Amino acid sequence: MSIGGLCGFAIGFFTALQIKVTSALTHNISGTAKACAQTVIATFWYNEMRSGLWWLSNWVVLAGSAAYARVKQKEMEKEFSLKDSPSLISVK
C-alpha cells in the first residue's frame, strides 16, 4: 500500500508539473495519446484481431496527437527565436 501511495503521489506531482509548464489541454492530449499507444501495443502483444475501423480510430488519435505536438513545437520555436533576436529599438 505504501508503494501504491508513493506512486500515486508521484503521478500527481508530475501531472502538476506538466500542467504548470504546458497547459491542461496538452496534459489531456498526452494522456489520451499514451492510453491509445498502450492499447495498440497490447493488441500487437496479445495478437488480437480488430476491425479496420478500430485501427483507423486509434491511428487518427495518434496522428492527431502528433500533429498537435508538432504545432506546439513550432509555436515554441517561434516564441524562443523572437526572444533571442536582438531588438530593433535600443534603450539608452
MOTAUR-V295783 format. One line per field, one symbol per residue. ss: DSSP state (H for helix, E for strand, L for the rest). phi: phi as a letter, one per 40 degrees, with the letter a starting at -180 (. if undefined). burial: + if it has 9 or more other C-alpha atoms within 8 Angstrom, else -. A space follows every 10 residues. Layout:
BEGIN
ss=???
phi=???
burial=???
END
This chain:
BEGIN
ss=LHHHHHHHHH HHHHHHHHHH HLLHHHHHHH HHHHHHHHHH HHHHHLLLLL LHHHHHHHHH HHHHHHHHHH HHHHHHHHHH HHHHLLLLLL LL
phi=.ccccccccc cccccccccc cbaccccccc cccccccccc ccccccfccb cccccdcccc cccccccccc cccccccccc ccccccccbb bb
burial=---------- ----+--++- --+--++-++ --+--++--+ --+------- ----+--+-- ++--+----- ---------- ---------- --
END
